[in-house]
Amino acid sequence: MTDAFSKCRLPREAEALLASSLYPFYLPVEGRPGDGEVTVGGRRVLMAGSNDYLALSDDPRVKAAGAEAVHRLGAGNSGSRVLNGTLALHERLEGELAEFLGHEAAMVVSTGYQASLTLCPLFGPDDVLLADQYVHASLLDAARLGQARLRRYRHNDMTHLARLLEVADPGQGAIVLTEGMFSVGGDLCDLPGIAKLAAVHDARVVIDSAHDAGLLGAGGRGAGEHHGLQSAVDVQTITFSKCFGTLGGAVTGPRHVIDYLRHSARAALFSASLPAACTAAALTSLGIVRTEPERRQRVLAAAEHLRSGLVALGFAIPSGGTPTVSLVVGDNELCCRFWSGLLDEGILANAMLPPSVPGGKAQIRVSITAAHTEAQVDRLLSAIATVTGRVGPIACQE
Ligand SMILES: Cc1ncc(COP(=O)(O)O)c(C=O)c1O
């Protein structure tokens, strides 16, 4: 027999990258001195790759809530929600989340990835699932585990979505699946277009609000509220690892749907529940999201500053106003050189290589948070200008 491990080899390009100083992954953070900066390689750098948009992971109230919960309820629950792992704290968070998002019920799970997989039983054999081309890997994994026929429409292309809905079997159920704010590009879904088509075709709308819940809309409810269409969102998933500054996730929607998922979603049924520390931290963050709109106003104003600065540097930046922007470099090696150049300039950004992005579309993803000052955003812009000058113009520069 051949060795089953013989496949465990990286492509040659990846091997070369791994051995070089350009390798952009698994860089250990040694400390978090605060002010939107971290320590790596013994040096303080600006964190420009985090999704902690409201800077709540470092909020003293959120940290204190987590620490208090560990003391009171322990470091873990050692069981799944369905058996021995449900805390009264989970139920409180579910009640508050459902009320916040205007849904009947919520189900708290242990990560945002798990929240996506929890959707799997919704994608049944008699359904067609229409997913935006750029939905997150976790949603594609849920689709692959599910039994519905998967059709993907071109990114935010409502003509394409309409065509797929028109040719779908009217005897089947239809679900449109999108992200609220897209994780790599930072642009928003065309919810007005999706809602209109869903109403015409009796389709259900499922939105992954991993990046937009807490950030967008007057009350922080996400892309639905931002578009004035929260009531058009049938099911919403969120994660606590971004705006909520901790770990965990949730699915919200009609009570019968959430009850069904609670009893059929294997990803949650067969996995341990969210520890008390993260649950208490998420509850505290939710309170802050509800009562301190100035935090999202601050980061959105900084995002405008970042975006206009990038446009002034000649980058083609799609409108959208969110704190995440991707600079499409194109070539993988060039992207790694760009990433490494930024690190030399004291900036830690994200290098997004295939399969996270389509082949030939390697990109540098930068994101800022409420902890960053205008002076830090200027530092980021100046580093991008310097590195562009050094490695040469990149694909999305005019
Ligand atoms: C759109 C989207 N959904 C789900 C997830 C998974 O969330 P988590 O990292 O909290 O598991 C992510 C994480 O990056 C994401 O961007």
The ligand as a Gaussian input file, in Angstrom:
#p B3LYP/6-31G(d) Opt

LIG

0 1
 C      -18.057000      35.744000       7.538000
 C      -17.505000      34.879000       8.616000
 N      -18.278000      33.920000       9.134000
 C      -17.840000      33.110000      10.115000
 C      -16.560000      33.245000      10.619000
 C      -16.090000      32.323000      11.718000
 O      -16.059000      33.013000      12.901000
 P      -15.103000      32.565000      14.112000
 O      -13.706000      32.940000      13.717000
 O      -15.599000      33.359000      15.264000
 O      -15.243000      31.100000      14.281000
 C      -15.731000      34.236000      10.122000
 C      -14.360000      34.383000      10.657000
 O      -13.487000      34.969000      10.133000
 C      -16.204000      35.076000       9.101000
 O      -15.443000      36.041000       8.580000

